[in-house]
């Protein structure tokens, strides 16, 4: 099959690799029908995630069709259309029993495209399939559903829930990329007083406004002063970091009010300064987290009922074989206007049989 292979920092290739096979009775083999690229994949490409070694097939988000299931798989069977979660769960360890699947110690957690081959391929092996894939209702389109593999549960769990967004809160989202925009959408479910989106790209700020942000501000034009003005100098109740660079985290800690909450969502590859000389007295709560995807079934129901807008997040579509072009477009988002790119389409030869009905 073809797959997108990491060859070292700055280098990827769409190339031939061996087909995946069932290695454990709990595995499922899924034909990839739709897949996307995550900001975390860009961090991997830059060399920010050293656990990812050359030769690894990247990707941890997909929608597909089960083509083979191991003998222990009970919840899906060949032919089922499924969402492949970015998090794999053994279901037996302490953390899985607490629904903290991202911290799984039984062979799961974030492994796809990280420590085992991932989803940016024609086929993918999914370990612990019973807890790691979700059957999809026909009402949800492939390209909408793939947004539930990572960005929506990440934004909701690591941003909104960790940040404890409440009615009437002032919420600031720093970074209006795919996860930041999903945070704007899901924060809105809790009726905050206002949502402020911060980014460097005007196209992403426009998208944030369209998706529910009450106020937008360019990161280079004084977001701290704006937040202070909006809150009578107090600061925001909740600030979410959805970029993954030191400067973004540090500005979040400067915009939060005493007693407020900073929810770090971004993937960081470099140290950030924690100014405890300023923060120790402010009763500030700072949370970090890897998504658990425990909210995925609920988000699936919301999307199926039309209560989770997603179409505006997908700005570019490609066929699966155009993976390298898609990476280029997504990696130059400031120039291309890309928010989320999705790939899918014909992968297999279709044989047309002659019409013999008149014979």
C-alpha positions in Angstrom: 0.0 0.0 0.0 0.9 3.7 -0.1 1.5 5.7 3.1 3.0 9.0 4.3 6.4 8.1 5.9 8.4 10.3 8.3 12.1 10.2 7.1 13.5 12.6 9.7 13.0 16.3 10.6 11.8 18.2 7.6 11.4 15.1 5.4 8.3 13.0 4.5 7.4 10.8 1.5 4.3 9.2 0.1 5.7 5.7 -0.7 5.1 2.0 -0.8 5.1 0.2 2.6 3.9 -3.3 3.6 0.2 -3.8 4.1 -0.8 -3.9 7.8 -1.9 -7.2 9.2 -3.7 -8.4 12.4 -1.0 -8.8 15.0 -3.2 -9.3 18.0 -6.8 -10.7 18.4 -7.9 -7.2 19.5 -6.8 -5.5 16.3 -8.9 -4.3 13.4 -7.6 -3.4 9.9 -9.4 -0.3 8.5 -9.4 0.9 4.9 -8.8 4.7 5.2 -11.6 6.6 3.4 -10.9 10.1 4.9 -7.9 11.4 6.8 -6.6 14.7 7.9 -3.4 16.4 9.1 -2.9 17.6 12.6 -0.8 20.5 14.0 0.9 17.8 16.0 2.0 16.2 12.7 3.7 19.5 11.8 5.5 19.4 15.2 6.7 15.9 14.4 7.9 17.1 11.0 9.9 19.9 12.7 11.5 17.3 15.1 9.6 18.4 18.2 8.5 14.9 19.1 11.7 12.8 19.2 9.8 9.6 20.1 8.7 9.5 16.4 11.5 7.8 14.5 12.3 7.7 10.8 10.3 5.1 9.0 7.1 5.8 11.0 3.8 6.2 9.1 2.3 9.4 10.4 -1.3 10.3 11.2 -3.7 9.7 14.1 -7.2 10.7 12.7 -9.3 8.8 10.2 -12.6 7.6 9.0 -12.7 4.3 7.2 -14.2 0.9 6.7 -13.3 -2.2 8.6 -11.8 -4.9 6.3 -10.6 -7.4 8.9 -11.1 -7.9 12.6 -9.2 -10.0 15.1 -10.9 -12.8 16.9 -11.4 -10.8 20.1 -13.1 -7.8 18.5 -16.8 -7.7 19.4 -18.1 -4.2 18.6 -17.3 -3.9 14.8 -17.0 -6.3 11.9 -15.8 -6.1 8.3 -17.9 -3.7 6.3 -18.6 -1.3 9.2 -17.9 2.3 8.7 -16.0 3.7 11.7 -14.2 6.7 13.2 -10.6 5.9 14.2 -9.9 7.7 17.4 -6.5 9.5 17.9 -6.3 7.7 21.3 -6.1 3.9 21.7 -7.4 2.4 24.9 -6.6 -1.1 26.4 -9.6 -0.8 28.7 -7.9 -2.7 31.5 -5.2 -0.5 33.1 -5.8 1.9 36.0 -6.1 5.0 33.8 -8.5 3.4 31.3 -10.7 2.3 34.2 -10.8 6.0 35.1 -11.6 7.0 31.5 -8.2 8.7 31.2 -7.5 6.8 28.0 -4.8 9.2 26.9 -2.7 8.0 29.8 -3.2 4.3 29.1 -0.4 2.1 30.4 -1.6 -1.2 28.8 -0.2 -0.5 25.3 -2.6 2.4 24.3 -2.7 6.1 24.6 -1.4 8.2 21.7 0.3 5.5 19.7 -1.0 5.9 16.1 1.5 7.9 14.1 3.7 8.1 17.2 5.0 4.8 18.4 3.1 2.6 15.8 2.2 3.2 12.2 -0.6 5.7 11.8 -3.6 6.6 9.6 -2.1 8.7 6.7 -2.1 5.6 4.6 -4.4 3.4 2.5 -4.9 1.0 5.4 -4.2 1.2 9.1 -4.0 -1.4 11.9 -6.0 -0.2 15.0 -5.1 -1.9 18.3 -7.7 -2.5 20.9 -10.4 -1.9 18.3 -13.4 -2.3 20.6 -12.5 0.9 22.5 -10.6 2.7 19.8 -13.0 2.9 16.9 -16.6 4.2 16.9 -19.3 3.0 14.5 -20.6 5.9 12.5 -24.2 6.7 11.7 -25.0 7.3 8.0 -26.1 10.8 8.8 -22.5 12.0 9.3 -20.3 12.6 6.3 -16.8 11.2 6.2 -15.2 14.6 6.1 -17.2 15.9 9.0 -16.7 12.8 11.1 -12.9 13.0 10.8 -13.0 16.2 12.8 -14.2 14.1 15.8 -11.1 11.9 15.7 -9.0 14.6 17.5 -9.7 18.3 17.2 -13.2 18.4 18.8 -12.5 16.1 21.7 -9.1 17.8 22.3 -10.6 21.3 22.3 -13.6 20.2 24.5 -11.7 18.1 27.0 -8.3 19.7 27.3 -9.6 23.3 26.8 -13.2 23.7 27.8 -13.5 21.0 30.5 -10.0 21.5 32.0 -10.6 25.3 31.9 -14.0 24.8 33.6 -15.7 27.3 31.3 -18.9 28.5 33.0 -21.8 30.8 32.1 -20.9 34.5 31.9 -17.1 33.8 31.9 -14.7 35.8 29.7 -12.9 33.2 27.7 -9.8 33.9 25.6 -8.6 31.4 23.0 -5.0 32.0 21.9 -4.5 30.4 18.5 -7.4 30.1 16.0 -6.2 27.1 14.2 -8.4 23.9 14.0 -8.2 23.1 17.7 -8.6 26.7 18.7 -11.7 27.1 16.5 -13.1 23.9 17.9 -12.5 25.4 21.4 -14.5 28.5 20.4 -17.3 26.3 19.2 -17.4 24.0 22.3 -16.9 26.8 24.8 -20.0 28.4 23.3 -22.0 25.4 24.6 -21.5 26.8 28.2 -22.9 30.3 27.5 -19.8 32.3 28.4 -20.2 36.1 28.7 -17.7 36.6 25.8 -15.2 34.7 23.8 -12.1 36.4 22.5 -10.0 34.8 19.8 -6.3 35.7 19.3 -4.2 34.9 16.2 -1.8 36.3 13.8 -3.7 35.3 10.6 -6.7 37.5 9.7 -8.3 34.6 7.8 -8.4 32.5 11.0 -9.7 35.4 13.1 -12.5 35.8 10.5 -13.3 32.1 10.9 -13.3 32.4 14.7 -15.8 35.3 14.5 -18.0 33.3 12.2 -17.9 30.3 14.6 -18.9 32.2 17.7 -16.1 34.5 18.9 -17.5 37.8 20.1 -14.2 39.6 19.7 -11.1 38.9 17.7 -7.6 40.5 18.0 -4.4 40.1 16.1 -1.7 38.7 18.3 0.6 41.6 17.3 -1.9 44.3 18.2 -2.1 44.3 22.0 -4.4 41.4 23.0 -3.4 41.9 26.7 -4.5 45.5 26.6 -7.8 44.5 24.9 -8.6 41.8 27.5 -7.8 44.2 30.3 -10.1 46.8 28.8 -12.9 44.3 28.4 -12.7 43.1 32.0 -12.1 46.4 33.8 -8.5 45.4 34.3 -9.3 42.1 36.0 -8.3 39.6 33.3 -10.0 36.6 31.7 -11.7 33.9 33.7 -10.4 31.2 31.3 -7.5 31.4 28.8 -6.7 28.5 26.5 -3.4 28.1 24.8 -3.9 26.4 21.4 -0.6 27.2 19.6 2.2 25.3 21.2 5.0 27.9 21.4 6.5 29.6 24.5 5.3 33.1 23.6 1.7 31.9 23.4 1.8 30.2 26.8 3.4 33.2 28.5 0.8 35.6 27.1 -1.9 33.4 28.4 -0.5 33.6 31.9 -0.4 37.4 31.7 -4.1 37.6 30.5 -5.7 35.4 33.2 -7.4 37.0 36.2 -6.6 36.2 39.9 -8.3 32.9 40.6 -8.6 32.2 36.9 -7.6 29.2 34.8 -5.1 28.6 32.0 -5.8 25.5 30.0 -2.8 24.5 27.8 -3.9 22.6 24.7 -0.9 23.2 22.4 1.9 20.7 21.8 5.2 22.3 23.0 8.6 21.4 21.7 10.5 24.1 23.6 10.6 25.2 27.2 8.3 28.1 28.2 9.1 30.4 31.1 6.7 30.0 34.1 6.8 33.4 35.8 6.0 32.2 39.4 7.4 35.5 40.7 4.1 37.0 39.3 1.8 34.0 39.5 2.4 32.6 43.0 0.1 35.1 44.6 -2.7 35.0 42.0 -4.4 31.6 42.8 -4.1 30.7 39.2 -4.8 27.2 38.0 -2.8 25.9 35.1 -3.8 22.6 33.4 -2.1 20.5 30.8 -3.4 17.4 29.1 -3.5 14.9 26.4 -7.0 14.2 25.1 -8.7 11.1 26.4 -11.5 11.0 23.8 -14.0 10.0 26.5 -16.3 12.7 25.1 -16.3 11.3 21.5 -19.6 9.4 21.8 -21.4 12.5 23.1 -19.8 14.7 20.3 -20.8 12.1 17.7 -24.4 12.4 18.9 -24.2 16.2 18.8 -22.9 16.1 15.2 -25.5 13.6 14.1 -28.2 15.9 15.4 -26.7 18.9 13.6 -25.6 20.7 16.8 -21.9 20.8 16.1 -20.9 23.0 13.2 -17.9 21.6 11.3 -18.1 22.5 7.6 -16.4 25.9 8.1 -13.3 24.2 9.5 -12.6 22.2 6.3 -11.0 24.6 3.8 -9.0 22.3 1.5 -9.7 18.8 0.2 -7.2 16.5 -1.6 -7.1 12.9 -2.9 -5.2 10.6 -0.7 -2.3 10.4 -3.0 -1.8 14.2 -2.7 -0.5 13.9 0.8 2.7 15.8 0.3 0.9 18.7 -1.4 -1.6 18.7 1.5 1.2 19.0 4.0 2.7 21.9 2.1 -0.7 23.7 2.1 -1.4 23.1 5.7 2.1 24.0 6.8 1.9 27.4 5.1 -1.5 28.2 6.6 -0.8 31.9 6.9 -0.3 32.1 3.1 -2.8 29.5 1.9 -5.6 30.3 4.4 -5.8 26.6 5.3 -7.6 25.8 8.5 -8.1 22.1 8.3 -7.2 19.9 5.3 -8.8 16.6 4.6 -7.9 13.8 2.2 -9.8 11.0 0.7 -11.2 9.7 -2.5 -10.7 6.8 -5.0 -7.9 4.5 -4.1 -8.7 1.3 -5.8 -9.2 0.1 -9.4 -12.8 -0.1 -10.4 -13.6 -2.8 -13.0 -16.5 -2.0 -15.4 -18.2 -5.1 -16.7 -19.9 -4.9 -20.2 -23.6 -4.7 -20.3 -24.8 -8.1 -21.5 -28.5 -7.6 -20.8 -29.4 -7.4 -24.5 -27.5 -10.6 -25.3 
